[in-house]
Amino acid sequence: MSNHNITHHSGRYDAAQLRYRLAVPADIPRIPPLIEASVRGLEAGDYSPSQIEQALGTWLGLDTQLIQDQTYFVAEVPGSSHLAACGGWSRRRTPYGGDHRPGRDDALLDPNIDAAKIRAFFVHPDWARRGIGSRILELCQQAARAEGFSRAEMGATLTGAPFYRRHGYAEIERMELPLANGEVLPIVKMAKLL
C-alpha cells in the first residue's frame, strides 16, 4: 500500500466519515505496516532511529491477543482497504508491547481493583491530528466502563503523552523499557478515572 493512495484517501474523507470497528483476524497483516508508518513518521522527534528500529515489533507492535479479545479497534477509510489508525484496550495484565515483547502476562485483570490498559494506539501520519485517535480512545473507555472498570492506564510514548494529557490522563511515573541493543525506550505511565 503506497503512501500516495493513503494521502489521496485522507484528502477525500473527513475523520468523522471513517468506519470505526473492532479489528478482526483478517486485519492482522494490515496493521503492522500502519504501526511502522506511524512510529517512523510521528515518533522521530522523540526517539532516535536506533530506538525506533529496536522498539518496532516488540514494545511498539501488534498484540494479537487484543484482537482475539475483541478489544482492538481500527479506523478504516470508506470504500477501500486502507487503515487510518488503530488502538485498543485490554482486560489483561500485559500493559504494552506487541506479541514479541518480553515478560507478557495474559492473566485477566479484576475490574474492582485493577485499571483497564489502554493499548497500542497508532495513527498513520497522513491522518494525524484529525480526531481519529480521540474517537478510538472514547470507544475504548466506553467499552472498559461497560465491563466494570473505573480506571484506565497506559504506558504512553513520549510522542503520545500530550494526547493522553489532553484527554485527562495524568503522569504517574517515567519508565525506561530495555532494548536489545542496550539502549532504552523512555515511556510515561499515565492513568485516569473513567
N, C-alpha and C positions, 0 to 999 in steps of 0.2 A: 504494500500500500504506500503510495507516494505522498510526500508532503503536499504536492500540487493538488491532488484530489481532496485531501483533508482541508486545505486552505480554501479551495473552491467551495466546498460544502459549508465551511464556517462562515463564509461571506453571505451565503444564501439564507441561513436559518438563524433565528434568534434562539438564545439558550432556552427560553420557555417552550419552544417548539420541539425540543429534543424529546426522545422517548426514554423515560426512566423506568427501568425494570430490574428484577433480580437476575443476576448472571446465571447462566446455565452451563453445563459441561461443554457444549459446543463453542462457548466463548473462550475457553481456556487457551487455545493457540492465538487468539486475537488480543489478549490482554498484555502479555509480556512486551510486544512492540510498543504499545501505548505507554507502559511503565517506563521503558527505556527512553522514549521520546520526551516524556515528562521530566524525568530525572536529568537527562542531558541538557534539556532546554531551559528548565526552570531552577535547578538546584546549583548550577555552575557558579553563581555569585557567592554561595556559602560554603561550597566544598571544592576541593582540588580535583583535577582529573583522575588522580590515582585513588582518592577516596571514593569517587563515583564508580570507577571500574570495580573496585573491591566490594562495594556495597550492593551493586546491582546483582539480583538473583539470590542474595542471602538476606541482608537486612532490608533492602529495597527490592521486593519481589512479590510475586503472587503466592498467596497461601490458599491452595485449592480446598482446604478444609472449610473456608468461608463459603465457597460455592456449594459444597456438599450440605452445609448447614443452612443454606438459603438466607444468608445474612450479608451478601455482597451484591452491590448494585452497579449497573453500567448505565451510561447515558449514550444513547445511540442516535446517530444522525438519521432523520427520516428518509426513507427511500434508498438507503444504502447500507453497507455492512460496516461502515466506519464507526468506531467508538471515540467519543469526545472525552470521556472521563470514566473513572471507576472509583469505588470506595465502599467500605462496609463497616460492620461492627461485629463483635464476637461475644458469645456467651462462654468462651473457653479461656483458660489461664494465659496462653501464649499472648503477650501484649503487642508484638510487632514482628515483622520479618516474613519472609516467604517460606516455601516448602523446605528450602535447604538451609535455613538458619540453624545455628547451634542451639541446643537446650530447649527444644519445643516441649510444651506441656499442654496437652489437649484435654486435660480434666475440666469438667464443667464448673462454672462459677456459681455461687449462691447469690441470687439477686437480693436477698435480705441483708447481706453483709459485704458483697463484692461490687465493684464498679464494672459495668459493661466496657469492653475495649473497643475504641474507635480505631479502625484498621485500614491501612493500605489505600490512602486517597492519592490519586494521580489524575491530573488533567493534562490533556495534550496542549502544548504551548499555543497552538492556533486558537484554542478555546479558553485560554486562561483569563481570569478576572472578568468573567461574564455571568457569575452567579450559579454556575453549574455545581461546583463543589459545595456551595451553601445548600442547594436543593438536595444533594445526596446526603449531606450531614443531617438535614431535617428528617429525611426518610429513616436514617439510621437511629436517630434519637427517638423518633416516634415508635419504631419497632422495639427498641430496647425498653422503653417505658411500658409498652404493651405486654412485655414479658416480666414486668415487675421490678426492673432496675430503676433505682432512684439517683444513681450517679454514673458518670461516664468518664473514662480517662484514656490517654493515649501517650505514645512516645512520638512526639512531633519532630520532624526535621527542622533545622534552623530556618529553612525557607517557609515551612508550613506554620510555624508557631504564630506569626502575626495574624494569619487567617483564623486560627482557633481562638486567639485572644479576642478578636472582633466578635466571636460567637459565644463569649462568656467563659471561656476556659482560662484557668489561672495556672501559672507555673508552679509546680511542686518542687522539682529539682532538675539540675542539669546532669546528664549521664554521658558516658563515652562507651560506645559499642566497639569491641575489638574487631579489627580487620585482619585478614590472613597475612598481609604483608607487614604487620607490626604497627601500622597506623591505627587510628581510632576514628569513629564516626560520631561526632557530638550530636546529641538529640536533647529534647526538652520534654520531660514528663509533665503532663498537664491534666487537669480534671475540672469537672463542674457538676453541679446538681442538675438533675433532669426534672 
